[in-house]
Amino acid sequence: MYANYFPAHDPRNVFASIDQNLKVQVRIPLKATIWNPFGDDFEIDLGQFRWSDYAANLRYDISFFVSQDGHLHGRVSWVHVWVESGPFSQKVHDELQPQLMEAAGDVTAAIEGALALFARGKFSDAYLLPGSPPDMDQAGFKGRYDDDVTLVVVSA
């Protein structure tokens, strides 16, 4: 998880983002039609051919907020699905995206379940802070600030 501050797709918000790389295996059914000069042609199923794997990425942008009654909530606000380019990338994307969009409800339910720990508390605000800055001496100025994120809630 990392903090995503004022992204282009929603420039007024800050999200905690769950980022997951995926490897998608594509299998193509192979069939051959045999011409029969004495009647109907027939088809032979030759099994499946494994196409090269596709790299894909899934990201859920999660927003945390306090409702008017002072309860803390979290939900998936955005779902991003990317598939590397290739002859089957659109088909792979079209098969992955609906499943991952549908899973956003499960992710939201899991977040709400985890936040139930704070159900007795009343809060006035919630916001995200980035994780610790990386040690630039060790990282060679290539360190990343997206290693973790801290959710801060303000007691009412």
C-alpha positions in Angstrom: 0.0 0.0 0.0 1.1 3.5 -0.7 -0.3 7.0 -0.6 -1.5 8.4 -3.9 -1.7 12.2 -3.6 -4.0 14.2 -5.9 -3.7 11.9 -8.9 -4.7 13.1 -12.4 -7.9 10.9 -12.4 -9.2 12.5 -9.2 -7.1 15.6 -8.4 -9.0 16.7 -5.3 -8.4 13.5 -3.4 -5.7 11.4 -1.6 -5.9 7.6 -1.7 -4.2 4.6 -0.1 -3.5 2.4 -3.1 -3.2 -1.3 -3.3 -1.0 -2.2 -6.2 -0.6 -5.7 -7.5 1.3 -7.0 -10.5 -0.3 -10.0 -12.3 0.9 -12.6 -14.8 -1.8 -13.8 -17.2 -1.4 -17.0 -19.1 -3.3 -17.1 -22.4 -4.3 -20.4 -23.9 -5.7 -20.5 -27.4 -7.9 -23.4 -28.5 -6.7 -25.2 -31.7 -9.1 -26.8 -34.1 -8.7 -28.1 -37.6 -11.4 -28.7 -40.2 -10.9 -31.8 -42.3 -12.4 -31.7 -45.7 -14.5 -34.7 -46.6 -15.2 -35.2 -50.3 -18.0 -37.7 -49.5 -20.0 -35.7 -47.1 -19.9 -33.1 -44.3 -16.5 -31.8 -43.3 -15.6 -32.5 -39.7 -13.6 -30.6 -37.0 -10.8 -32.0 -34.9 -10.1 -30.5 -31.5 -6.3 -30.3 -31.2 -6.3 -29.0 -27.6 -4.9 -25.7 -26.5 -1.8 -23.7 -27.5 -0.1 -21.6 -24.8 0.5 -18.1 -26.0 3.2 -15.9 -24.3 2.2 -14.7 -20.8 1.0 -11.1 -20.4 2.1 -8.7 -17.7 -0.9 -7.0 -16.1 -1.4 -4.7 -13.1 -4.3 -4.0 -10.8 -4.6 -1.0 -8.5 -7.4 -0.2 -6.1 -7.5 3.4 -4.9 -9.0 3.5 -1.4 -10.5 6.5 0.2 -11.0 6.9 4.0 -13.5 9.3 5.4 -15.6 10.1 8.4 -19.4 10.1 8.0 -21.6 12.8 9.5 -22.3 10.6 12.5 -18.5 10.5 13.3 -17.8 6.9 12.1 -14.7 6.0 10.2 -15.2 4.4 6.7 -13.0 3.2 3.9 -14.0 2.1 0.3 -12.5 1.4 -3.1 -13.0 4.6 -5.0 -11.2 3.7 -8.2 -10.1 0.5 -9.9 -7.3 0.5 -12.5 -6.5 -2.4 -14.8 -3.6 -2.4 -17.2 -2.5 -5.2 -19.6 0.7 -5.0 -21.7 0.1 -4.6 -25.4 0.0 -7.6 -27.7 -2.4 -9.3 -30.1 -4.7 -10.5 -27.2 -4.3 -7.7 -24.8 -7.8 -6.2 -25.3 -9.4 -9.6 -24.8 -7.3 -10.2 -21.7 -8.3 -6.8 -20.4 -12.0 -7.3 -21.2 -12.0 -10.6 -19.3 -10.0 -9.3 -16.3 -11.6 -6.0 -15.7 -15.2 -7.1 -14.8 -13.9 -9.6 -12.3 -11.6 -7.1 -10.7 -14.3 -4.4 -10.7 -16.6 -6.8 -9.0 -14.0 -7.7 -6.4 -13.8 -4.1 -5.4 -16.9 -4.7 -3.3 -15.1 -7.5 -1.5 -12.1 -5.2 -0.8 -14.5 -2.5 0.5 -16.2 -5.1 2.8 -12.8 -6.2 4.1 -11.8 -2.6 4.8 -15.0 -1.9 6.6 -14.6 -5.1 8.6 -11.1 -4.0 9.7 -12.3 -0.5 10.6 -15.0 -2.0 12.8 -12.3 -2.0 15.5 -13.0 1.8 15.7 -16.8 1.5 15.7 -17.1 2.8 19.2 -15.1 5.9 18.5 -16.3 9.2 17.1 -14.0 11.1 14.8 -14.0 14.5 13.1 -11.5 13.8 10.3 -9.3 11.2 8.6 -6.3 11.7 6.4 -3.3 9.9 5.0 0.4 10.5 5.7 3.2 8.9 3.6 5.5 6.4 5.2 9.0 7.1 6.4 11.3 8.6 3.8 13.9 6.2 2.4 17.6 6.4 3.5 19.0 8.2 0.5 22.5 7.2 1.4 21.6 3.6 0.9 19.1 4.1 -1.9 21.4 6.3 -4.1 18.6 8.9 -4.4 16.4 6.4 -6.1 14.4 5.7 -2.9 10.6 5.5 -3.0 8.1 7.1 -0.6 5.5 4.5 -1.5 6.6 1.8 0.9 3.7 2.3 3.3 1.0 4.7 4.4 -0.4 5.9 7.7 -4.0 6.5 8.3 -4.6 9.3 10.8 -8.0 9.8 12.5 -8.9 12.8 14.6 -10.9 12.2 17.7 -14.1 14.2 17.9 
